Amino acid sequence: MIEFIFNKAIEFFPQVSGYFLIAIVAGFLVYIIIKHYNKHHGHCPTVSDLRTDFNKSMDKLDITMNGLKDITYKITNGLDSLNKVLLEKNVISQSCFSNGNSPRVINDLGKRLYKESGADNLYIKIKEELLSELSKIPFDSNLDLERKCLNLLIDRMEKPEFKDIKDFTYQHPNFENTPLSYTDILFIIALTLRDEYLKEHNDLKSN
């Protein structure tokens, strides 16, 4: 019998030694915990004591995780805002489909793009929603209005109803020998939205 046990121990030595090592490590950790607890509390911990300490540790962990989530959320929002500002600046400054008059207006090339890309049909579908959204926001200037119109479209640019103009941009990287980007079309829609909003709000139009 002893020889049989010895032979099996040799046969399964890797598994047995692994389990044995785990048991030693676990026992050592328990010893350290008990010794630490006894040092600070004057007695060996009971199961209830260990459970209480564990729950306190988990509560602290929850507080820490919630704090990290809040910081992460703020960082994400900050990056989104920065990205939106940079995108907005790039779209407006490099627009080849509008003229920098006072105010900026869609030029003849932009008007043709507006029709051929299907942006006119998209605008008809979404304009009531956009105008309703704009009506909830106070504007101090026409520039604020123009920027918000563009931002509303950027916020929605991945929605299914925008697929047709995204496909048009993909199929026409150049429109009448002019480089075309997806946001160029969004800006044309934004200017159209701005003008329609101003028709209904003469008080802002005079600013």
PEGIKA-V958895 format. One record per residue. N is the residue number from 1. RES is the residue in one small letter. SS is DSSP state (H for helix, E for strand, - for the rest). Layout:
# PEGIKA-V958895
<<N | RES | SS> <N | RES | SS>>
This chain:
# PEGIKA-V958895
<<1 | m | -> <2 | i | H> <3 | e | H> <4 | f | H> <5 | i | H> <6 | f | H> <7 | n | H> <8 | k | H> <9 | a | H> <10 | i | H> <11 | e | H> <12 | f | -> <13 | f | H> <14 | p | H> <15 | q | H> <16 | v | H> <17 | s | H> <18 | g | H> <19 | y | H> <20 | f | H> <21 | l | H> <22 | i | H> <23 | a | H> <24 | i | H> <25 | v | H> <26 | a | H> <27 | g | H> <28 | f | H> <29 | l | H> <30 | v | H> <31 | y | H> <32 | i | H> <33 | i | H> <34 | i | H> <35 | k | H> <36 | h | H> <37 | y | H> <38 | n | H> <39 | k | H> <40 | h | H> <41 | h | H> <42 | g | -> <43 | h | -> <44 | c | -> <45 | p | -> <46 | t | -> <47 | v | H> <48 | s | H> <49 | d | H> <50 | l | H> <51 | r | H> <52 | t | H> <53 | d | H> <54 | f | H> <55 | n | H> <56 | k | H> <57 | s | H> <58 | m | H> <59 | d | H> <60 | k | H> <61 | l | H> <62 | d | H> <63 | i | H> <64 | t | H> <65 | m | H> <66 | n | H> <67 | g | H> <68 | l | H> <69 | k | H> <70 | d | H> <71 | i | H> <72 | t | H> <73 | y | H> <74 | k | H> <75 | i | H> <76 | t | H> <77 | n | H> <78 | g | H> <79 | l | H> <80 | d | H> <81 | s | H> <82 | l | H> <83 | n | H> <84 | k | H> <85 | v | H> <86 | l | H> <87 | l | H> <88 | e | H> <89 | k | H> <90 | n | H> <91 | v | H> <92 | i | H> <93 | s | H> <94 | q | -> <95 | s | -> <96 | c | -> <97 | f | -> <98 | s | E> <99 | n | E> <100 | g | -> <101 | n | -> <102 | s | -> <103 | p | -> <104 | r | -> <105 | v | E> <106 | i | E> <107 | n | -> <108 | d | H> <109 | l | H> <110 | g | H> <111 | k | H> <112 | r | H> <113 | l | H> <114 | y | H> <115 | k | H> <116 | e | H> <117 | s | -> <118 | g | -> <119 | a | H> <120 | d | H> <121 | n | H> <122 | l | H> <123 | y | H> <124 | i | H> <125 | k | H> <126 | i | H> <127 | k | H> <128 | e | H> <129 | e | H> <130 | l | H> <131 | l | H> <132 | s | H> <133 | e | H> <134 | l | H> <135 | s | -> <136 | k | -> <137 | i | -> <138 | p | -> <139 | f | -> <140 | d | -> <141 | s | -> <142 | n | H> <143 | l | H> <144 | d | H> <145 | l | H> <146 | e | H> <147 | r | H> <148 | k | H> <149 | c | H> <150 | l | H> <151 | n | H> <152 | l | H> <153 | l | H> <154 | i | H> <155 | d | H> <156 | r | H> <157 | m | -> <158 | e | -> <159 | k | -> <160 | p | H> <161 | e | H> <162 | f | H> <163 | k | H> <164 | d | H> <165 | i | H> <166 | k | H> <167 | d | H> <168 | f | H> <169 | t | H> <170 | y | H> <171 | q | H> <172 | h | -> <173 | p | -> <174 | n | E> <175 | f | E> <176 | e | -> <177 | n | -> <178 | t | E> <179 | p | E> <180 | l | -> <181 | s | -> <182 | y | H> <183 | t | H> <184 | d | H> <185 | i | H> <186 | l | H> <187 | f | H> <188 | i | H> <189 | i | H> <190 | a | H> <191 | l | H> <192 | t | H> <193 | l | H> <194 | r | H> <195 | d | H> <196 | e | H> <197 | y | H> <198 | l | H> <199 | k | H> <200 | e | H> <201 | h | -> <202 | n | H> <203 | d | H> <204 | l | H> <205 | k | H> <206 | s | -> <207 | n | ->>
